[in-house]
Amino acid sequence: MANDPIHQFHIQTLFPIEVGGMDFSFTNSSLFMVLTVAATSAFLIFSTSGRGLVPTRLQSISEMAYEFVAGTLRSAAGTEGMRFFPLVFSLFMFVLVANLFGMFPYFFTVTSHIIVTFALAMLVILTVIIYGFMRNGMKFLKLFVPSGVPAALIPLVTLIEVISFLSRPISLSVRLFANMLAGHITLKVFSGFIVSLSAMGAVGIFGSILPLGMTVALTALEFLVAFLQAYVFTVLTCMYLNDAIHPSH
Amino acid sequence: MAGQTHSTTEGMHEAIEVPAAEHGAGFPPFDSTTFASQLLWLAITFGVFYWIMKNVAVPRISGILEDRRDRIAGDISEANRLKEETDAAIAAYEQALAEARNKAHGIAHETRAKLKADHEARREKVEAELNGKLKEAEAQIAATKTDALSQIGDIAGESASALVEQLIGKAPTKTDLNKALKSAMN
């Protein structure tokens, strides 16, 4: 069981809650969502409580996170996109901290479940669709008809655009979910090798150096992936929001 | 409730394969019985998180950054203002210096001219005095000279008449003597 790489993704009920036959139990996943939110909010609020003109180290971390997301959003969606800043910032911080929490041994990775990443992706896509129609009315549909395309090609191009639009929530959620899942499985498999090999005596202990080195390297890689996937999620969110603001591209 | 079964003991792994398989997947992320709970708790936690970010964290951080930007901009404009003041003060100082220098030049020039004029006047006066004295002296010399010359005629006449008297024993007449003297002196 210790070597089962899937075990870490099991949802375990901590407080059973059932409403109308539906299972709404408070699980380890819920616990880590709460921890993610609590830790991130607490950090952002306490680190900035000094409101220092000259920031402390912690305050400059919060400021860096803010300016990083603000820069990403502004470059992708322009100044008008800044109205979505709280949403984009929340998404980035939530995904980033959830990913990084997953790097602790025995911690549950919230973002390793497709339903969570899909829900976040749908939140983005629904925001894009609703705001897109609110702001542009029917002109929002221009998104699917690129300008400057020969008339004969318009049906084909529109079809492709529609398919690509519909696949966005899927690609957005699967990318994050699959990265976190695969990374954690790989880590677990290689660290499992260390355990199995070292149980095989002196040669095995010597041999386990290789998967140990691999695990160390993968851990570093996973930290990179944890950040990178949060960033990719954010950048794509910004680009999709840009479509809602400027549909004719 | 499958999640609960999963968690009971590690040794029951084989046993839980069966209930998991009932939901079509033994793979936890695809176990749809957990979806409702995850969605609910994600909605609650992310909703609370969004609210905190929107109403507390983001306004606070953007406030800090704006304060800093304003402060820096204010400091820069203050520095520019002070620099302009300094420049103006330097310009005023230089102008005053230039004026003072011109004035000093003027005073020096005036003084020099006055001194020169004084000097000139005194020199002219002295020269005039000297010239007067020179003329006086010349006149005196000329008078003395004519006086001496006229006396020379008399002395020469007397000497000549004495010489003639010695040579011929008879004194010449006055008219002859004067005639002879005149011809000799010219």
Interface residues (C-beta under 8 A of the other chain):
Chain A: M1 A2 D4 I6 H7 F9 H10 I11 Q12 T13 P16 I17 M22 D23 F24 S25 F26 T27 S29 S30 M33 V34 T36 V37 T40 S41 L44 I45 T48 R51 G52 L53 P55 Q59 S62 E63 Y66 E67 F85 P86 L87 F89 S90 M93 F94 V110 S112 H113 I114 I115 V116 A119 L120 L123 F177 L181
Chain B: M1 G3 Q4 H6 S7 E10 G11 H13 F27 P28 P29 F30 D31 T33 T34 F35 A36 S37 Q38 L39 L40 W41 L42 A43 T45 F46 V48 F49 Y50 I52 M53 K54 V56 A57 V58 R60 I61 S62 G63 I64 L65 D67 R68 R71
